[in-house]
């Protein structure tokens, strides 16, 4: 037995659902779709002739079923869009308010974006990071290490770690930081985690 394609099965299920809803009288509210004047004229002409009246009924039934299919698809698209927006808002919140710094850096070494914690660790506001060279936010002695991390990721390395020191531009002054980086899934940016170094046990 030939196996149906997933797309054909989806269309078949949609048709069955539409026909069932029409029979039950539970079809969704019209989503703005209307029968055009040409279709109405054709239906009227077919219905007026006893020889083609049955064809008119079949055509009307097909139009009604197709209408319900479109409305069901439209309803599902709205639901999917709402769920996507909610998921995006949730993950954006997790990114923005994470307890460690997240930075997205281009392969040229410039910061594309960063979260609140990342900006705080570098001594600025989140909107003050975009477009700035990553290395410029670190102490002179750490800049070569920062550039090396980006270069290593650009060549395909993952989980590159190094200890660096912030530039001290923030009110808290310079402090030791830990940086971990990997190449992003698109291969066009470097993803970094920046955090404060834990104090050594006494």
N, C-alpha and C positions, 0 to 999 in steps of 0.2 A: 504494500500500500504506500502510495506516494505521500511523503510528509509535507504538510502545508508550511509555507514560509511564515515566520512570526508576524510579518506585516499583513499578510492575507488573513491570518487567524485574528489579528486585531480588528481588521475591517469587518470580518464576519461576525465577531462578537459585538461590534458596534451596531451593525445592522440588526442583529437579533435583539439587542437591548432596545433599539429604537422601535422596532415592531411591537415588542412586548409592552412598552410604555404607551404606545398609541392604543393598543387593545385595552389596557387598564385605565386609560384616561389620566395617566400620571406623567405625560410628556412635559419637559421643562418649558418655562415661559419663552416665547419667541424672542430670540436674541437680536432682532432687527432685520432678519432676512425676510424678503417678500417675493412673491411670484411676480415676474415682470409682465408688462402688458402683452407682449408677444405670446407668452405662455398662456395667459388668460384667454386671448383670442383663439388660440388653437384648441384649448379645452372647450370653449363655448361652441366652436364649430363641430368638434367631434361629438359633443353631448347632444347637439341638435339633430344629428342624423342617427336614426335607430340602428343603422348598420355599424356605426362606429362608437355608439354610446358606451359599450363595454370597454373599448380602448380608452375612452376618456376617463372612466372610473379607475382603470389600472394606472393611467398616467397621473391622475390626481393622488392616488395612493402612494405612488413612487415619489412624487414631489413632497408629500407630507412626511414620508419616512426619511427622505433626504434632509428635510428641514429639521427633523428631530435629531438626526445624526450630527448636523452642523451645530445645533444648540448644545448637544452633549459634549462635543469636542470643545466648543467655546467655554463651557462651564469647567471642563477639566483643565484647560489652559489657564483659566483664572486661578483655579485652585493651586496648580503647579507653580504659578508665578508668586502667589502669596506665600507658599511654603519656601520657595527659593529666597524671597526677600527676608523672611524670618530667619532662615539659616544663615544668610549673609550677615544680618544684624547681630546674631548671636556670636558668630566667629569674629566679627569685627570688634565686638566688645571684649572677647577673650584676648584678642591681639592688643587692643589699646590699653587694657588694664592689667596685663600680665605683670607679675612681680619681677621679671627680668627684662632687660632691654632687647628689643628686636629691631634689627636694621636690615633693609634691603638695599643692596649696593650694586650699581651697574658694573659691567666688566671694565669700564674705564676708571673705576675707583671712586666714583661720585655717588653720594647717598641719594637713593630714589625716595625712600620713606623710612620712618621710624616711629616707634610707639612712645608713649609718655615716659616709661622707665628708661628707655634708651636715650631720650633727649635729656632727662634729668642727670643720668650718669655722665653725659658729655657736657653738661653745664648750659643747656639752652632749652628753648621751647620746641615742641614737636614740629611746628611750622618753620623753625629755624634751621632744620637739617637738610631739607631738600635741595639738591643741586650742589652741595658743598663736598669737597674732597674728604673722604673718610679719614685719611691720615692726618689732616689738619686739626682734628679734634683730640689728638694724642700728643704726649710729650715728645720732644725732639728725639730722644733716645729710643722711642717706641715706634716711630713712623716707618722705619724700614721693615720692622716685623709686621706691622699692619699691612703694608703694601705687599709683603711676601705672602701673607694669608690670602689676599685677593688673587694674587698671581697663581698660587697653588690651586685654588678652586677653579680658576679659569682654565687650568690645564687638566681639570677633572678630578682633583683630590676631594675627598669628603671627610668631614669630621676633623678639620684642621684646627688645632688649638694653640694658643700662645698666651703668655702673660704680658700685659702692657700696662702703661700708666697714662691716665687721662692728662689733658693739657693743663688742668687747673683753672680753666676759664670760669667754672661755676663758683658759687660762694663757698663751697666746701673745700676748695683747693684741689691739688692733684691727689689722686688716689690710685692704688693698684687695682687692675681689673683683669678679668679672665675673658677671653674671646674664643668662641667656637664658630666655625664657618663651614658651609657646604655650598656647592653649586646648586642653584634652583632647578626645579623640574624642567623649565623651558630652556635651560642652558644659557640664558641671557642675563642672569643676575646672580649675585651671591647673597645667601641668607646667613645672617650673623646673629648670634646670641651674645650679649655682653652682660656681665654680672660682676658684682664686687667679689673680691677674693676673700675667702673665709680666713679669719685670723688663725695663725698657727697656734696649736695647743702649747700651753706652757709646761 
